[in-house]
């Protein structure tokens, strides 16, 4: 009986190692690769920060989002949306490494190795998720300028929301980048689809004040739930359109769907060597 048990356990351990070790290696490669490019690190944080400061100061007190605490000044209102923008930039553009790896021949080497596609997707997605989540949480150092003072439990819940948004967007970025051979095409998709998606997420204006068709799009937009969840956590008592529990549940569902889409794309497409 013990011999039979050992015979069953060995393949299970081998299968686990067959996913875990390659996924960890690809995850670590994404981390090292990103932080070696100092310009990307600065750009990811500086661009949204400048955008927040200029836009927030421009609207200033002329914007009113309701009677909730911390919602009178536009700098306060737009802070959760700018945090999501940092996560969006990092998550999506980190997955440009898929296109770069294909051109360099690295991805082809990984695909011909005895490594399951699940490990490839998991490693790349978790690498981008880690980078995006860390960059988003670093932005919390500016929270006091938005009238936000977080307790430990709030920080933990914010981290959960940021992780879910990062994971789902990174998986989406992987699914977009996988069939592409051109970084220009990737940029075009991002500018055409993902940036407008952020614009109608409640980051710049509240859902309740939007026109009818925009309101429908905002309710269907998963990023809206991320922005609303962060606003609920950062400004307790503020007016929000969704309860925190339903917003987190929606983000969790979106994460599973996007990871499933990334797996589907990776298993449907056979990568070609660069010309």
NUDO-516993 format. One record per residue (C-alpha): x, y, z; residue in one letter. Coordinates in steps of 0.001 Angstrom, whole numbers, padded with zeros to 6 digits, always signed. Layout:
# residues N
XYZA...
//
This chain:
# residues 275
+000000+000000+000000X+002834+002383+000841X+004518+001573-002484X+001313+002407-004341X+000944+005671-002398X+004519+006661-003209X+003895+005855-006856X+000886+008199-006863X+002572+010997-004917X+005666+011218-007130X+003804+012256-010314X+001762+014756-008293X+004931+016344-006915X+006509+016357-010362X+003449+018043-011841X+003465+020639-009067X+007164+021332-009589X+006539+021453-013347X+004272+024479-012841X+005716+026127-009741X+009412+026368-010667X+008956+027709-014230X+006256+030116-013019X+008535+031377-010240X+011435+031793-012682X+009342+033815-015128X+007903+035849-012240X+011374+036728-010979X+012554+037583-014492X+009711+040109-014857X+010649+041766-011546X+014359+042066-012357X+013714+043170-015918X+011378+045985-014883X+013515+047491-012141X+016608+047459-014319X+014824+049942-016582X+014797+053002-014334X+012976+055142-016878X+009934+052859-016778X+009800+052971-012989X+009932+056772-012938X+007471+057120-015818X+004863+054830-014281X+004750+056871-011075X+005537+060372-012352X+003048+060552-015253X-000116+059843-013201X+001216+062016-010359X+001626+065010-012674X-001768+064268-014227X-003375+064149-010771X-001736+067370-009601X-002549+069357-012750X-006092+068059-013204X-006920+068233-009513X-005612+071762-009171X-007400+072810-012347X-010827+071670-011207X-010091+072434-007564X-013112+073338-005494X-015280+073942-008583X-016066+070221-008534X-018605+068785-006091X-019092+065036-005793X-021499+064990-002862X-021568+065576+000831X-019268+062739+001799X-016094+063451+003749X-013027+064238+001677X-015080+064652-001492X-015163+068474-001795X-011880+069030-003620X-011198+067374-006968X-007772+066237-005768X-009603+064136-003186X-012169+062769-005585X-009690+061812-008324X-007139+060141-006030X-008620+056585-006255X-008858+056896-010031X-005221+057956-010346X-004185+054972-008229X-006084+052737-010659X-004360+054523-013565X-000942+053644-012129X-002025+050024-011834X-003400+050108-015393X-000190+051535-016866X+002051+049060-015075X-000137+045998-015642X-000716+046542-019334X+002671+047822-020427X+004558+045208-018434X+002974+042646-020751X+004785+044222-023681X+007544+041889-022546X+005564+039089-024216X+006127+040762-027595X+009758+041538-026772X+010391+037953-025655X+008958+036701-028941X+011209+038972-031003X+014285+037969-028989X+013493+034270-029319X+013183+033752-025572X+009492+032905-025690X+010040+030315-028404X+012686+028670-026215X+010248+028526-023319X+007490+027079-025506X+009622+024233-026845X+010775+023363-023321X+008792+020746-021357X+006918+023482-019501X+003098+023641-019352X+001462+026723-020814X-000219+027282-017451X+003202+027938-015888X+004075+030442-018604X+000833+032369-018183X+000961+032213-014386X+004575+033381-014197X+004138+036290-016586X+000818+037399-015090X+002002+037187-011483X+005151+039111-012397X+003131+041953-013879X+000655+041782-011005X+003403+042124-008414X+004908+045136-010176X+001546+046862-010639X+000402+046204-007077X+003674+047471-005587X+003602+050625-007718X-000028+051251-006769X+000622+050787-003067X+003666+053071-003222X+001282+055803-004402X-000419+055573-001005X+002386+057726+000404X+000544+060662-001213X-002725+059741+000530X-002417+062452+003221X-002421+065098+000454X-005847+063750-000558X-007158+063916+002993X-006767+060165+003510X-005492+058663+006767X-005585+054872+006674X-005839+052392+009508X-004122+049010+009221X-007295+047167+008199X-007980+049756+005490X-004467+049307+004116X-004955+045528+003950X-008291+045860+002153X-006842+048426-000248X-004019+045966-000967X-006579+043246-001773X-008444+045536-004186X-005224+046716-005827X-004045+043103-006222X-007317+042026-007864X-007287+044973-010272X-003604+044358-011049X-004118+040639-011642X-007119+041087-013924X-005526+043875-015982X-002233+042002-016303X-004055+038902-017506X-005956+041082-019979X-002669+042607-021155X-001222+039113-021633X-004256+038064-023693X-003887+041164-025893X-000115+040864-026318X+000078+037113-026934X-001120+037055-030571X+000735+040272-031493X+004114+040661-033147X+004215+044466-033033X+004507+046753-030039X+002941+049537-032134X-000223+047467-032556X-000239+046815-028812X-000023+050565-028100X-002852+051215-030547X-005145+048748-028767X-004302+050267-025387X-004958+053823-026574X-008151+052876-028396X-009721+050614-025784X-008125+050585-022341X-007564+054302-021719X-011202+055137-022608X-012204+052293-020309X-010406+054091-017483X-012020+057409-018424X-015501+055915-017901X-014620+054122-014675X-015707+056903-012339X-012121+058092-012030X-012862+061555-013467X-016589+061969-012861X-019187+060135-010739X-021512+057523-012162X-024650+059212-010842X-023972+062438-012719X-023252+060812-016092X-025654+060708-019038X-027767+057604-019645X-025634+055677-022140X-022385+056537-020349X-023939+055312-017092X-024704+051950-018716X-021098+051614-019923X-019793+052551-016496X-021890+049856-014832X-020569+047263-017295X-016979+048442-016877X-015043+046272-014359X-012689+049159-013569X-015651+051084-012169X-015896+048541-009369X-012203+048917-008593X-012487+052692-008369X-015646+052461-006254X-014073+049913-003901X-011043+052137-003365X-013219+055198-002843X-015240+053332-000209X-012063+052288+001623X-010205+055584+001324X-013203+057784+002183X-015512+055921+004587X-018971+057403+004430X-018538+058844+000944X-021287+058410-001628X-020634+055317-003762X-022718+053427-006290X-021899+049875-005162X-021374+048162-001798X-017792+047146-001070X-018659+043430-000974X-020275+043422-004424X-017417+045492-005879X-014791+043037-004589X-016872+040065-005769X-017062+041607-009252X-013297+042173-009310X-012715+038571-008232X-014961+037282-011022X-013243+039582-013530X-009838+038245-012435X-010889+034628-013009X-012390+035450-016416X-009304+037360-017575X-006914+034637-016403X-009060+032073-018214X-008889+034243-021349X-005096+034462-021048X-004873+030653-020740X-007154+030249-023741X-005037+032567-025875X-001802+030858-024841X-003163+027426-025749X-004688+028494-029056X-001737+030330-030519X+001575+028749-031476X+004262+031359-031309X+006344+031823-034442X+010028+032634-034398X+010826+036244-035175X+011630+036929-038822X
//
